[in-house]
């Protein structure tokens, strides 16, 4: 059963990478060189983010905070 979950997880990762690549190619062709980039992560339990536009920074922080809430509210085994 756990082998099925591992394979499903790997498949979801590859599908996600594929969707991000397709989305970035479609967005780059529409924006004529104006692409916003943002990256976020965690240092311990504290989310952080960097970006080249204020709107993208707010989005990265919001997604990081949502991920933190999901982590904190997930049932512990």
C-alpha positions as CSV (number, residue, x, y, z in Angstrom):
1,X,0.0,0.0,0.0
2,X,2.8,2.5,0.8
3,X,4.4,1.6,-2.5
4,X,1.3,2.9,-4.2
5,X,1.4,6.1,-2.3
6,X,5.1,6.6,-3.3
7,X,4.3,6.1,-6.9
8,X,1.3,8.4,-6.8
9,X,3.5,11.1,-5.1
10,X,6.2,10.8,-7.7
11,X,3.6,11.0,-10.5
12,X,2.0,14.1,-8.9
13,X,5.5,15.8,-8.7
14,X,6.1,15.2,-12.4
15,X,2.6,16.4,-13.3
16,X,3.2,19.5,-11.2
17,X,6.6,20.2,-12.9
18,X,5.0,19.7,-16.3
19,X,2.1,22.2,-15.5
20,X,4.6,24.8,-14.2
21,X,6.7,24.6,-17.3
22,X,3.7,24.8,-19.6
23,X,2.2,27.7,-17.6
24,X,5.5,29.6,-17.6
25,X,5.9,29.3,-21.4
26,X,2.3,30.5,-21.9
27,X,2.8,33.4,-19.5
28,X,6.1,34.5,-21.0
29,X,4.6,34.7,-24.4
30,X,1.8,37.0,-23.2
31,X,3.8,39.4,-21.0
32,X,6.5,40.6,-23.5
33,X,9.4,40.2,-21.0
34,X,7.6,41.3,-17.8
35,X,7.7,38.2,-15.7
36,X,7.4,38.2,-11.9
37,X,9.5,35.7,-9.9
38,X,9.0,34.7,-6.3
39,X,10.5,32.1,-4.1
40,X,9.6,31.2,-0.5
41,X,10.5,28.7,2.2
42,X,10.8,28.1,5.9
43,X,13.5,28.7,8.4
44,X,12.3,26.5,11.2
45,X,8.6,27.4,11.6
46,X,9.0,31.0,10.2
47,X,8.0,31.5,6.5
48,X,10.0,33.9,4.3
49,X,9.9,35.0,0.7
50,X,11.8,36.9,-2.0
51,X,10.5,38.3,-5.2
52,X,10.9,41.1,-7.8
53,X,7.4,42.6,-7.3
54,X,5.4,43.4,-4.2
55,X,2.3,41.5,-5.4
56,X,4.3,38.3,-5.9
57,X,5.9,38.7,-2.5
58,X,2.4,38.9,-0.9
59,X,1.4,35.7,-2.8
60,X,4.5,33.8,-1.7
61,X,4.0,34.8,1.9
62,X,0.3,33.8,1.7
63,X,1.1,30.4,0.3
64,X,3.8,29.9,2.9
65,X,1.5,30.8,5.7
66,X,-1.2,28.4,4.3
67,X,1.4,25.6,4.1
68,X,2.3,26.4,7.7
69,X,-1.3,26.2,8.9
70,X,-1.8,22.9,7.1
71,X,1.3,21.5,8.7
72,X,0.2,22.7,12.2
73,X,-3.4,21.5,11.9
74,X,-2.6,18.1,10.3
75,X,-3.4,15.2,12.6
76,X,-0.3,13.8,14.3
77,X,0.2,10.0,14.2
